Amino acid sequence: MKRKKLLNKTLRYYLFSGGLMALVAIPLYYLGYNIYYIQETDEFLLEQSNNIYLKSLETLTENKIHVWNKYNHEAEILPDNGQKEENVFVTRKFYDSHEDEEVECRVLYSKIKIEDGNYLLMNRLSMLEAKKIIRSGTALHLAFFFLLLLGFTFPSRLVYKVYKKLWKPFYQTLSDVERFNIRSSEIPVFHPTDIQEFEQLNRAVENLISNSLQAYKIQKEFTENASHEMQTPLAVFRSKLDILLQQKDLTGEQSQIIQSLYEVVSRLVHMNKNLLLLAKIDNMQFPDTQSLNVAEIVNESLSFLSEQAEANHIEIQTDINENSIVQANKTLLESLVNNLLVNAVKHNILCGKIHISLWKSKLSISNTGNVAGLNENMLFRRFSRMNEKVKGSGLGLAIARQICLLYGWEIGYEYENGRHRFEVNF
């Protein structure tokens, strides 16, 4: 996802909201201005009609109506058409000889009485110039509005420079934190600043890093000490069991008990190695990486597991692209592939099948099995065992997931057509 600067994003929201306001406000402004003008025009026409009637029509006779109409271009006396209201306002088009076209006019029809006859006084006012003024005013306001927006936008470049200078200590702290590596055991030296909030941020980050380093060192020391302290007694215990198994006077029952203890010790040794491996992965103690061919790692792991698969009559099918290269630690990549393959063998059925596909940057391992679809929420948790009938520490898939998280790879599971499939996207 492309990241955006805070100020730029704010300005974009501002311009968008301003443009949206203009789209809504300008039509409303035009409509309101138009309604206001029509109201003022109606008042003017009504006042003009009253003045004309009071002053010039009181003495007008019916036989002089045609003469009156001849000399009044914006007003005309018409026969009564049965109009009920005293005054009626309408908008109509009339031919304008000056414009040589029909123009829109506001018209007032008022009932009048001349001698004993009923007539209508039509008084009109052209709206052509008014429409031009309204349109020009609207366009002027629109231009002014956008100039105002631009006036806020261009100075924002200057604001951005000031903003960048003010926030320089923050970005320096952010850069120092991004370069920080917990394995280096060095606390970053933050640049001094006279801004109180940024100075507080530096002290808080410094304390956080110091506490994290201390916790990392303690955990690392515990991991190393646990490795030595647990391996030694387990090795002694196993060697003592070896000696007991070589005794000639053992009964069958005693030999069976010792063999059972020997298997338990082997499981403890294996579990200890897996826990230490997980701890080292969590502590990022595998910094060395190199270009590795995944196909070679898969083939090496298959050579070790082929006997176990043959013993259970499991058929292994492969579709491997020999040119799948990744950048990783060899020990971890071997552990990832081996755990997935061991999982496919251990949780398979007698005379089952395993299909291994490696194409470009995707490794897919599917196998038959007695158990239906597994719970994905529990599948990659430590000590989570989906099948209690199969012996194991429940750490294999947890290790695979941690390795994928370390390198940003994606690991997934799905169950389809009676097959369990694990996929890793490198």
MIGU-608701 format. One line per field, with one value per residue (C-alpha): residue number from 1; residue in one letter; chain; x, y, z. Coordinates in nm, 4 decimals. Example, Ala and Ser with C-alpha at 12.3 -4.5 7.8 and 13.67 -1.06 7.14 Angstrom:
BEGIN
num <- [1 / 2]
residuo <- [a / s]
cadena <- [A / A]
x <- [1.2300 / 1.3670]
y <- [-0.4500 / -0.1060]
z <- [0.7800 / 0.7140]
// end
This chain:
BEGIN
num <- [1 / 2 / 3 / 4 / 5 / 6 / 7 / 8 / 9 / 10 / 11 / 12 / 13 / 14 / 15 / 16 / 17 / 18 / 19 / 20 / 21 / 22 / 23 / 24 / 25 / 26 / 27 / 28 / 29 / 30 / 31 / 32 / 33 / 34 / 35 / 36 / 37 / 38 / 39 / 40 / 41 / 42 / 43 / 44 / 45 / 46 / 47 / 48 / 49 / 50 / 51 / 52 / 53 / 54 / 55 / 56 / 57 / 58 / 59 / 60 / 61 / 62 / 63 / 64 / 65 / 66 / 67 / 68 / 69 / 70 / 71 / 72 / 73 / 74 / 75 / 76 / 77 / 78 / 79 / 80 / 81 / 82 / 83 / 84 / 85 / 86 / 87 / 88 / 89 / 90 / 91 / 92 / 93 / 94 / 95 / 96 / 97 / 98 / 99 / 100 / 101 / 102 / 103 / 104 / 105 / 106 / 107 / 108 / 109 / 110 / 111 / 112 / 113 / 114 / 115 / 116 / 117 / 118 / 119 / 120 / 121 / 122 / 123 / 124 / 125 / 126 / 127 / 128 / 129 / 130 / 131 / 132 / 133 / 134 / 135 / 136 / 137 / 138 / 139 / 140 / 141 / 142 / 143 / 144 / 145 / 146 / 147 / 148 / 149 / 150 / 151 / 152 / 153 / 154 / 155 / 156 / 157 / 158 / 159 / 160 / 161 / 162 / 163 / 164 / 165 / 166 / 167 / 168 / 169 / 170 / 171 / 172 / 173 / 174 / 175 / 176 / 177 / 178 / 179 / 180 / 181 / 182 / 183 / 184 / 185 / 186 / 187 / 188 / 189 / 190 / 191 / 192 / 193 / 194 / 195 / 196 / 197 / 198 / 199 / 200 / 201 / 202 / 203 / 204 / 205 / 206 / 207 / 208 / 209 / 210 / 211 / 212 / 213 / 214 / 215 / 216 / 217 / 218 / 219 / 220 / 221 / 222 / 223 / 224 / 225 / 226 / 227 / 228 / 229 / 230 / 231 / 232 / 233 / 234 / 235 / 236 / 237 / 238 / 239 / 240 / 241 / 242 / 243 / 244 / 245 / 246 / 247 / 248 / 249 / 250 / 251 / 252 / 253 / 254 / 255 / 256 / 257 / 258 / 259 / 260 / 261 / 262 / 263 / 264 / 265 / 266 / 267 / 268 / 269 / 270 / 271 / 272 / 273 / 274 / 275 / 276 / 277 / 278 / 279 / 280 / 281 / 282 / 283 / 284 / 285 / 286 / 287 / 288 / 289 / 290 / 291 / 292 / 293 / 294 / 295 / 296 / 297 / 298 / 299 / 300 / 301 / 302 / 303 / 304 / 305 / 306 / 307 / 308 / 309 / 310 / 311 / 312 / 313 / 314 / 315 / 316 / 317 / 318 / 319 / 320 / 321 / 322 / 323 / 324 / 325 / 326 / 327 / 328 / 329 / 330 / 331 / 332 / 333 / 334 / 335 / 336 / 337 / 338 / 339 / 340 / 341 / 342 / 343 / 344 / 345 / 346 / 347 / 348 / 349 / 350 / 351 / 352 / 353 / 354 / 355 / 356 / 357 / 358 / 359 / 360 / 361 / 362 / 363 / 364 / 365 / 366 / 367 / 368 / 369 / 370 / 371 / 372 / 373 / 374 / 375 / 376 / 377 / 378 / 379 / 380 / 381 / 382 / 383 / 384 / 385 / 386 / 387 / 388 / 389 / 390 / 391 / 392 / 393 / 394 / 395 / 396 / 397 / 398 / 399 / 400 / 401 / 402 / 403 / 404 / 405 / 406 / 407 / 408 / 409 / 410 / 411 / 412 / 413 / 414 / 415 / 416 / 417 / 418 / 419 / 420 / 421 / 422 / 423 / 424 / 425 / 426]
residuo <- [m / k / r / k / k / l / l / n / k / t / l / r / y / y / l / f / s / g / g / l / m / a / l / v / a / i / p / l / y / y / l / g / y / n / i / y / y / i / q / e / t / d / e / f / l / l / e / q / s / n / n / i / y / l / k / s / l / e / t / l / t / e / n / k / i / h / v / w / n / k / y / n / h / e / a / e / i / l / p / d / n / g / q / k / e / e / n / v / f / v / t / r / k / f / y / d / s / h / e / d / e / e / v / e / c / r / v / l / y / s / k / i / k / i / e / d / g / n / y / l / l / m / n / r / l / s / m / l / e / a / k / k / i / i / r / s / g / t / a / l / h / l / a / f / f / f / l / l / l / l / g / f / t / f / p / s / r / l / v / y / k / v / y / k / k / l / w / k / p / f / y / q / t / l / s / d / v / e / r / f / n / i / r / s / s / e / i / p / v / f / h / p / t / d / i / q / e / f / e / q / l / n / r / a / v / e / n / l / i / s / n / s / l / q / a / y / k / i / q / k / e / f / t / e / n / a / s / h / e / m / q / t / p / l / a / v / f / r / s / k / l / d / i / l / l / q / q / k / d / l / t / g / e / q / s / q / i / i / q / s / l / y / e / v / v / s / r / l / v / h / m / n / k / n / l / l / l / l / a / k / i / d / n / m / q / f / p / d / t / q / s / l / n / v / a / e / i / v / n / e / s / l / s / f / l / s / e / q / a / e / a / n / h / i / e / i / q / t / d / i / n / e / n / s / i / v / q / a / n / k / t / l / l / e / s / l / v / n / n / l / l / v / n / a / v / k / h / n / i / l / c / g / k / i / h / i / s / l / w / k / s / k / l / s / i / s / n / t / g / n / v / a / g / l / n / e / n / m / l / f / r / r / f / s / r / m / n / e / k / v / k / g / s / g / l / g / l / a / i / a / r / q / i / c / l / l / y / g / w / e / i / g / y / e / y / e / n / g / r / h / r / f / e / v / n / f]
cadena <- [A / A / A / A / A / A / A / A / A / A / A / A / A / A / A / A / A / A / A / A / A / A / A / A / A / A / A / A / A / A / A / A / A / A / A / A / A / A / A / A / A / A / A / A / A / A / A / A / A / A / A / A / A / A / A / A / A / A / A / A / A / A / A / A / A / A / A / A / A / A / A / A / A / A / A / A / A / A / A / A / A / A / A / A / A / A / A / A / A / A / A / A / A / A / A / A / A / A / A / A / A / A / A / A / A / A / A / A / A / A / A / A / A / A / A / A / A / A / A / A / A / A / A / A / A / A / A / A / A / A / A / A / A / A / A / A / A / A / A / A / A / A / A / A / A / A / A / A / A / A / A / A / A / A / A / A / A / A / A / A / A / A / A / A / A / A / A / A / A / A / A / A / A / A / A / A / A / A / A / A / A / A / A / A / A / A / A / A / A / A / A / A / A / A / A / A / A / A / A / A / A / A / A / A / A / A / A / A / A / A / A / A / A / A / A / A / A / A / A / A / A / A / A / A / A / A / A / A / A / A / A / A / A / A / A / A / A / A / A / A / A / A / A / A / A / A / A / A / A / A / A / A / A / A / A / A / A / A / A / A / A / A / A / A / A / A / A / A / A / A / A / A / A / A / A / A / A / A / A / A / A / A / A / A / A / A / A / A / A / A / A / A / A / A / A / A / A / A / A / A / A / A / A / A / A / A / A / A / A / A / A / A / A / A / A / A / A / A / A / A / A / A / A / A / A / A / A / A / A / A / A / A / A / A / A / A / A / A / A / A / A / A / A / A / A / A / A / A / A / A / A / A / A / A / A / A / A / A / A / A / A / A / A / A / A / A / A / A / A / A / A / A / A / A / A / A / A / A / A / A / A / A / A / A / A / A / A / A / A / A / A / A / A / A / A / A / A / A / A / A / A / A / A / A / A / A / A / A / A / A / A / A / A / A / A / A / A / A / A / A / A / A / A / A / A / A]
x <- [0.0000 / 0.1341 / 0.1719 / 0.0834 / 0.2133 / -0.0193 / -0.0269 / -0.0839 / -0.3675 / -0.5232 / -0.5008 / -0.6621 / -0.9521 / -0.9779 / -0.9826 / -1.2300 / -1.4668 / -1.4276 / -1.5072 / -1.8070 / -1.9309 / -1.8938 / -2.0960 / -2.3772 / -2.3543 / -2.3284 / -2.6599 / -2.8289 / -2.6794 / -2.8034 / -3.1514 / -3.1760 / -3.0531 / -3.3060 / -3.5968 / -3.4958 / -3.4789 / -3.8239 / -3.9737 / -3.8207 / -3.9381 / -4.2929 / -4.3002 / -4.1705 / -4.4309 / -4.7109 / -4.6044 / -4.5650 / -4.9097 / -5.0746 / -4.9054 / -5.0021 / -5.3619 / -5.3938 / -5.2355 / -5.3129 / -5.5958 / -5.8497 / -5.9278 / -5.8834 / -6.1911 / -6.2566 / -6.2243 / -5.8717 / -5.7340 / -5.5690 / -5.3934 / -5.2689 / -5.1356 / -4.9541 / -4.7406 / -4.6747 / -4.4306 / -4.3891 / -4.7547 / -5.0747 / -5.4465 / -5.6105 / -5.9702 / -6.0707 / -6.0308 / -6.2174 / -5.9210 / -6.0395 / -5.7428 / -5.6804 / -5.3152 / -5.1451 / -4.7654 / -4.6254 / -4.2984 / -4.3310 / -4.1226 / -4.1756 / -4.0076 / -3.7481 / -3.6708 / -3.3408 / -3.2170 / -3.3966 / -3.5095 / -3.7576 / -3.6499 / -3.7844 / -3.9996 / -4.1742 / -4.5386 / -4.8130 / -5.1802 / -5.3957 / -5.7722 / -5.8813 / -6.2062 / -6.2332 / -6.5680 / -6.8107 / -6.5822 / -6.3589 / -5.9993 / -5.6571 / -5.3496 / -5.0437 / -4.7159 / -4.3879 / -4.0197 / -3.7407 / -3.5274 / -3.2508 / -3.0086 / -3.0968 / -3.0228 / -2.6859 / -2.6084 / -2.7115 / -2.5010 / -2.2049 / -2.2400 / -2.2586 / -1.9544 / -1.7685 / -1.8508 / -1.7470 / -1.4161 / -1.3599 / -1.4334 / -1.1810 / -0.9255 / -0.9776 / -0.9148 / -0.6014 / -0.4988 / -0.5050 / -0.3317 / -0.0279 / 0.0726 / 0.0442 / 0.3748 / 0.5289 / 0.3376 / 0.4750 / 0.8319 / 0.7591 / 0.5781 / 0.8752 / 1.1153 / 0.8981 / 0.8581 / 1.2245 / 1.3025 / 1.0125 / 1.1356 / 1.4902 / 1.3595 / 1.1551 / 1.4637 / 1.6724 / 1.4053 / 1.3786 / 1.7568 / 1.7538 / 1.8426 / 1.7784 / 2.0634 / 2.3154 / 2.2324 / 2.2918 / 2.0401 / 2.0027 / 2.1296 / 1.8429 / 1.9016 / 1.8324 / 1.5325 / 1.3813 / 1.0251 / 0.8918 / 0.6620 / 0.9363 / 1.1806 / 0.9242 / 0.8818 / 1.2600 / 1.2803 / 0.9796 / 1.1212 / 1.4621 / 1.3106 / 1.1046 / 1.4127 / 1.6188 / 1.3531 / 1.3174 / 1.6950 / 1.7026 / 1.4137 / 1.5814 / 1.9100 / 1.7329 / 1.5342 / 1.8434 / 2.0453 / 1.7608 / 1.7435 / 2.1178 / 2.1301 / 1.8221 / 1.9806 / 2.2880 / 2.1172 / 1.8459 / 2.0579 / 2.3092 / 2.0688 / 1.8703 / 2.1893 / 2.2922 / 1.9466 / 1.9533 / 2.3022 / 2.1932 / 1.8976 / 2.1336 / 2.3406 / 2.0293 / 1.9109 / 2.2425 / 2.1991 / 2.1605 / 1.9487 / 1.6570 / 1.3139 / 1.0793 / 0.8686 / 1.1729 / 1.3034 / 0.9652 / 0.9584 / 1.3113 / 1.2225 / 0.9164 / 1.1316 / 1.3817 / 1.1044 / 0.9882 / 1.3425 / 1.3780 / 1.0580 / 1.1845 / 1.5120 / 1.3232 / 1.0823 / 1.3734 / 1.5385 / 1.2128 / 1.1479 / 1.5018 / 1.4610 / 1.1371 / 1.3038 / 1.5960 / 1.3567 / 1.1635 / 1.4921 / 1.5999 / 1.9183 / 1.9400 / 2.0682 / 2.2719 / 2.0892 / 2.1881 / 2.0326 / 1.8859 / 1.7232 / 1.4002 / 1.3941 / 1.7287 / 1.6056 / 1.2867 / 1.4784 / 1.7191 / 1.4305 / 1.2578 / 1.5674 / 1.5492 / 1.1738 / 1.1465 / 1.2038 / 0.9359 / 0.6922 / 0.7710 / 0.7163 / 0.3588 / 0.3180 / 0.2713 / 0.3069 / 0.4900 / 0.4246 / 0.6336 / 0.5985 / 0.9044 / 1.0418 / 1.4199 / 1.4592 / 1.2816 / 1.5342 / 1.4728 / 1.6849 / 1.6856 / 1.8845 / 1.9534 / 1.8816 / 1.5415 / 1.4412 / 1.5380 / 1.3342 / 1.0293 / 1.0329 / 1.1139 / 0.8331 / 0.5745 / 0.6898 / 0.7069 / 0.3564 / 0.2325 / 0.3855 / 0.2855 / -0.0764 / -0.1288 / -0.3076 / -0.1786 / -0.1313 / -0.1966 / -0.0613 / 0.1480 / 0.1691 / 0.4477 / 0.4281 / 0.6895 / 0.6261 / 0.8035 / 0.7412 / 0.4779 / 0.5376 / 0.2301 / 0.2254 / -0.0966 / -0.1686 / -0.4528 / -0.5673 / -0.8323 / -0.9243 / -1.1548 / -1.0806 / -0.8714 / -0.9387 / -0.7253 / -0.7421 / -0.5720 / -0.3586 / -0.0472 / -0.0573 / 0.2183 / 0.1449 / -0.1744 / -0.2344 / -0.5174 / -0.4858 / -0.4258 / -0.3508 / -0.0289 / 0.2643 / 0.4331 / 0.5217 / 0.2700 / 0.5450 / 0.6194 / 0.3558 / 0.4171 / 0.7839 / 0.6848 / 0.4583 / 0.7233 / 0.9769 / 0.7273 / 0.6508 / 1.0235 / 1.0735 / 0.7330 / 0.6162 / 0.2542 / 0.1549 / -0.1979 / -0.4052 / -0.7136 / -0.9006 / -1.0452 / -1.1534 / -1.0217 / -0.6759 / -0.5028 / -0.2961 / -0.0400 / 0.0869 / 0.3828 / 0.4146 / 0.7739]
y <- [0.0000 / 0.3425 / 0.5671 / 0.9374 / 1.2388 / 1.3614 / 1.7209 / 1.6150 / 1.3868 / 1.6681 / 1.9068 / 1.6508 / 1.6095 / 1.9893 / 2.0328 / 1.7481 / 1.8856 / 2.2379 / 2.1154 / 1.9210 / 2.2305 / 2.4310 / 2.1761 / 2.2003 / 2.5705 / 2.7260 / 2.5813 / 2.6768 / 3.0247 / 3.0597 / 2.9342 / 3.1594 / 3.4638 / 3.3916 / 3.3560 / 3.6780 / 3.8674 / 3.7415 / 3.8552 / 4.2012 / 4.2175 / 4.1217 / 4.3987 / 4.6469 / 4.5422 / 4.5622 / 4.9092 / 5.0231 / 4.8871 / 5.0723 / 5.3959 / 5.3602 / 5.2811 / 5.5647 / 5.8304 / 5.7548 / 5.5055 / 5.6916 / 5.9300 / 5.6795 / 5.5937 / 5.2710 / 5.4278 / 5.5496 / 5.2105 / 5.1407 / 5.4770 / 5.4062 / 5.0641 / 5.2221 / 5.4516 / 5.2068 / 4.9363 / 4.7579 / 4.7701 / 4.6811 / 4.6834 / 4.3552 / 4.2317 / 4.0474 / 3.6708 / 3.5770 / 3.6043 / 3.5409 / 3.6718 / 4.0413 / 4.0039 / 3.7154 / 3.6885 / 3.4680 / 3.4243 / 3.4383 / 3.5018 / 3.8114 / 3.9225 / 4.1925 / 4.4063 / 4.5263 / 4.1716 / 4.0409 / 3.7351 / 3.6242 / 3.7057 / 3.5910 / 3.8465 / 3.8649 / 3.9601 / 4.0943 / 4.0705 / 4.3066 / 4.3418 / 4.6964 / 4.8749 / 5.1373 / 5.3111 / 5.0159 / 4.7545 / 4.4957 / 4.4752 / 4.3388 / 4.5555 / 4.3586 / 4.4997 / 4.3237 / 4.3556 / 4.1866 / 3.9432 / 3.9204 / 4.1561 / 4.0174 / 3.6628 / 3.7789 / 3.9478 / 3.6378 / 3.4068 / 3.6441 / 3.6794 / 3.3034 / 3.2488 / 3.5222 / 3.3655 / 3.0236 / 3.1602 / 3.3447 / 3.0281 / 2.8220 / 3.1020 / 3.0943 / 2.7197 / 2.7626 / 3.0461 / 2.8016 / 2.5277 / 2.7107 / 2.8706 / 2.5230 / 2.4451 / 2.7082 / 2.5651 / 2.2239 / 2.3526 / 2.4969 / 2.1761 / 1.9694 / 2.1779 / 2.1535 / 1.7766 / 1.7113 / 1.5755 / 1.3307 / 1.1983 / 1.1711 / 0.9653 / 0.7520 / 0.6933 / 0.5942 / 0.3499 / 0.1950 / 0.1361 / -0.0160 / -0.3855 / -0.5643 / -0.8070 / -0.5207 / -0.4448 / -0.0741 / 0.1921 / 0.4615 / 0.8098 / 1.0453 / 1.3999 / 1.6694 / 1.8957 / 2.2046 / 2.0799 / 1.9313 / 1.6691 / 1.5310 / 1.5227 / 1.3233 / 1.0903 / 1.0340 / 0.9508 / 0.7169 / 0.5332 / 0.5151 / 0.3562 / 0.1167 / 0.0048 / -0.0277 / -0.2505 / -0.4559 / -0.5089 / -0.6198 / -0.8618 / -0.9906 / -1.0524 / -1.2336 / -1.4498 / -1.5233 / -1.6190 / -1.8400 / -2.0087 / -2.0741 / -2.1913 / -2.4090 / -2.5675 / -2.6762 / -2.7565 / -2.9730 / -3.1493 / -3.2803 / -3.4632 / -3.5942 / -3.7303 / -3.8910 / -4.0384 / -4.1833 / -4.3318 / -4.4951 / -4.6487 / -4.7790 / -4.9479 / -5.0994 / -5.2323 / -5.4146 / -5.6045 / -5.9785 / -6.0610 / -5.8296 / -5.9790 / -5.9132 / -5.6792 / -5.4796 / -5.4559 / -5.3240 / -5.0580 / -4.9424 / -4.9293 / -4.7198 / -4.4788 / -4.4651 / -4.3552 / -4.0894 / -3.9540 / -3.9438 / -3.7433 / -3.5061 / -3.4560 / -3.3843 / -3.1500 / -2.9688 / -2.9124 / -2.7813 / -2.5444 / -2.4104 / -2.3664 / -2.1703 / -1.9526 / -1.8803 / -1.7910 / -1.5580 / -1.3993 / -1.3648 / -1.5651 / -1.6766 / -1.3595 / -1.5348 / -1.5879 / -1.7143 / -1.7998 / -2.1496 / -2.3790 / -2.5042 / -2.8066 / -2.9293 / -2.8928 / -3.0857 / -3.3677 / -3.3961 / -3.4218 / -3.6829 / -3.9018 / -3.9218 / -3.9851 / -4.2338 / -4.5377 / -4.4299 / -4.3672 / -4.7054 / -4.8819 / -4.7504 / -4.8134 / -4.4411 / -4.3310 / -4.0002 / -3.8018 / -3.4976 / -3.2089 / -2.9988 / -2.6968 / -2.7001 / -2.3201 / -2.1984 / -1.9773 / -1.8044 / -1.5970 / -1.7618 / -1.9346 / -2.2911 / -2.4467 / -2.2783 / -2.3632 / -2.7283 / -2.7256 / -2.5764 / -2.8320 / -3.1252 / -3.0437 / -3.0224 / -3.3487 / -3.5319 / -3.4036 / -3.5436 / -3.8863 / -3.9134 / -3.8106 / -4.0235 / -4.3555 / -4.6995 / -4.7126 / -4.3399 / -4.0751 / -3.7596 / -3.5063 / -3.2459 / -2.9535 / -2.6794 / -2.4187 / -2.0814 / -1.9386 / -2.1830 / -2.5087 / -2.7327 / -3.0560 / -3.2583 / -3.5928 / -3.8353 / -3.8887 / -4.0343 / -3.7010 / -3.4591 / -3.0856 / -2.9469 / -2.6399 / -2.3665 / -2.1541 / -2.4301 / -2.5849 / -2.3663 / -2.3229 / -2.4674 / -2.8095 / -2.8294 / -3.1889 / -3.2490 / -3.6284 / -3.7809 / -4.1217 / -3.9889 / -3.9319 / -3.5920 / -3.2758 / -3.0553 / -2.8086 / -2.8928 / -2.6702 / -2.3956 / -2.3912 / -2.3834 / -2.0849 / -1.8933 / -1.9443 / -1.8116 / -1.5097 / -1.4393 / -1.4137 / -1.2695 / -1.5865 / -1.7009 / -2.0451 / -2.1780 / -2.4920 / -2.6282 / -2.9582 / -3.0664 / -3.4000 / -3.6013 / -3.4386 / -3.2072 / -2.9487 / -2.7052 / -2.4257 / -2.1910 / -1.8813 / -1.7647]
z <- [0.0000 / -0.0967 / 0.2068 / 0.1957 / 0.3828 / 0.6585 / 0.5283 / 0.1665 / 0.2704 / 0.4764 / 0.1799 / -0.0489 / 0.1916 / 0.2122 / -0.1669 / -0.2096 / 0.0540 / -0.0923 / -0.4431 / -0.3119 / -0.1293 / -0.4514 / -0.6501 / -0.3938 / -0.3059 / -0.6547 / -0.7890 / -0.4618 / -0.4899 / -0.8488 / -0.7575 / -0.4525 / -0.6438 / -0.9198 / -0.6741 / -0.4982 / -0.8280 / -0.9360 / -0.6040 / -0.6436 / -1.0066 / -0.9078 / -0.6471 / -0.9041 / -1.1625 / -0.9082 / -0.7970 / -1.1574 / -1.2520 / -0.9626 / -1.0572 / -1.4251 / -1.3341 / -1.0841 / -1.3027 / -1.6638 / -1.6816 / -1.4682 / -1.7515 / -2.0352 / -2.2423 / -2.4226 / -2.7660 / -2.6774 / -2.5678 / -2.9048 / -2.8909 / -2.5362 / -2.6412 / -2.9374 / -2.7198 / -2.4298 / -2.5356 / -2.1999 / -2.1064 / -2.2898 / -2.2202 / -2.3173 / -2.3141 / -2.0003 / -2.0475 / -1.7323 / -1.4947 / -1.1395 / -0.9398 / -0.9091 / -1.0092 / -1.1870 / -1.2364 / -1.5144 / -1.7023 / -2.0813 / -2.3876 / -2.6070 / -2.9249 / -2.8635 / -3.1686 / -3.0193 / -2.9570 / -3.2694 / -3.0760 / -2.8168 / -2.4633 / -2.1302 / -1.9469 / -1.6146 / -1.6771 / -1.4513 / -1.5529 / -1.3407 / -1.3596 / -1.4397 / -1.5272 / -1.8023 / -1.8121 / -1.7898 / -1.9478 / -1.7808 / -1.9071 / -1.8178 / -1.7811 / -1.8940 / -1.7600 / -1.8427 / -1.7671 / -1.9614 / -1.7589 / -2.0181 / -1.8464 / -1.5073 / -1.6245 / -1.7560 / -1.4249 / -1.2287 / -1.4473 / -1.4347 / -1.0589 / -1.0140 / -1.2361 / -1.0473 / -0.7119 / -0.8425 / -0.9702 / -0.6440 / -0.4480 / -0.6422 / -0.6244 / -0.2498 / -0.2481 / -0.4563 / -0.2290 / 0.0594 / -0.1411 / -0.2761 / 0.0539 / 0.2019 / 0.0261 / 0.2489 / 0.5426 / 0.4469 / 0.4728 / 0.8162 / 0.9094 / 0.7921 / 0.9987 / 1.3102 / 1.2718 / 1.1887 / 1.5404 / 1.5086 / 1.1739 / 1.3128 / 1.6048 / 1.3636 / 1.1474 / 1.4517 / 1.5671 / 1.2182 / 1.2120 / 1.5589 / 1.5743 / 1.9009 / 1.8323 / 1.8338 / 2.2009 / 2.1410 / 2.2454 / 1.9760 / 2.0610 / 1.9798 / 1.8578 / 2.1204 / 2.0570 / 2.2199 / 2.1626 / 2.4852 / 2.3268 / 2.1019 / 2.3915 / 2.5930 / 2.2967 / 2.2779 / 2.6488 / 2.6287 / 2.3247 / 2.4909 / 2.8036 / 2.5911 / 2.3942 / 2.7133 / 2.8749 / 2.5559 / 2.5384 / 2.8996 / 2.8450 / 2.5273 / 2.7087 / 2.9937 / 2.7526 / 2.5448 / 2.8524 / 2.9725 / 2.6332 / 2.6268 / 2.9883 / 2.9472 / 2.6416 / 2.8344 / 3.1631 / 3.0084 / 2.7491 / 3.0006 / 3.2376 / 2.9419 / 2.7853 / 3.1169 / 3.1610 / 2.8100 / 2.8591 / 3.1877 / 3.0083 / 2.7409 / 3.0139 / 3.1720 / 2.8373 / 2.7991 / 3.1265 / 3.0657 / 3.3703 / 3.2765 / 3.2711 / 2.9806 / 3.1887 / 3.3043 / 2.9501 / 2.8348 / 3.1093 / 3.0230 / 2.6527 / 2.7324 / 2.9370 / 2.6530 / 2.4125 / 2.6599 / 2.6920 / 2.3149 / 2.2954 / 2.5652 / 2.3776 / 2.0565 / 2.2345 / 2.3999 / 2.0625 / 1.9140 / 2.2057 / 2.1826 / 1.8088 / 1.8621 / 2.1251 / 1.8916 / 1.6092 / 1.8410 / 1.9491 / 1.5831 / 1.6433 / 1.2789 / 1.1098 / 0.8385 / 0.5099 / 0.1679 / -0.1666 / -0.1391 / -0.3904 / -0.2328 / -0.4645 / -0.3265 / 0.0328 / -0.0499 / -0.2200 / 0.0757 / 0.3218 / 0.1027 / 0.1032 / 0.4847 / 0.4976 / 0.2113 / 0.4361 / 0.6825 / 0.3948 / 0.2344 / 0.5684 / 0.5665 / 0.1912 / 0.1287 / -0.2317 / -0.2829 / -0.6014 / -0.6892 / -0.9323 / -0.8559 / -1.0399 / -0.9968 / -1.0140 / -0.7009 / -0.5177 / -0.1821 / 0.0553 / 0.3978 / 0.6682 / 0.5576 / 0.8980 / 0.9176 / 0.5607 / 0.6211 / 0.9425 / 0.7620 / 0.4792 / 0.7070 / 0.9537 / 0.6743 / 0.5174 / 0.8523 / 0.9276 / 0.5926 / 0.6682 / 1.0358 / 0.9818 / 0.6732 / 0.6389 / 0.5452 / 0.1673 / 0.1537 / -0.0813 / -0.0586 / -0.3385 / -0.3371 / -0.5781 / -0.6115 / -0.8757 / -0.8812 / -0.5340 / -0.4023 / -0.2160 / -0.1769 / 0.0259 / 0.0403 / 0.2021 / 0.2642 / 0.6235 / 0.8524 / 1.0120 / 0.8324 / 0.7988 / 1.0862 / 1.2990 / 1.1428 / 1.4604 / 1.6615 / 1.3885 / 1.4220 / 1.8005 / 2.0149 / 2.1693 / 1.9658 / 1.8536 / 1.6082 / 1.6239 / 1.9677 / 1.8127 / 1.6563 / 1.8913 / 1.8676 / 2.0547 / 1.8748 / 1.7843 / 1.4211 / 1.2604 / 1.5171 / 1.4133 / 1.0448 / 1.1065 / 1.3051 / 1.0270 / 0.7721 / 0.9924 / 1.0278 / 0.6504 / 0.5594 / 0.3847 / 0.3859 / 0.5117 / 0.4776 / 0.5156 / 0.3425 / 0.3271 / -0.0049 / -0.1543 / 0.1412 / 0.1309 / 0.3763 / 0.1945 / 0.3332 / 0.1084 / 0.1571 / -0.0616 / -0.0524]
// end
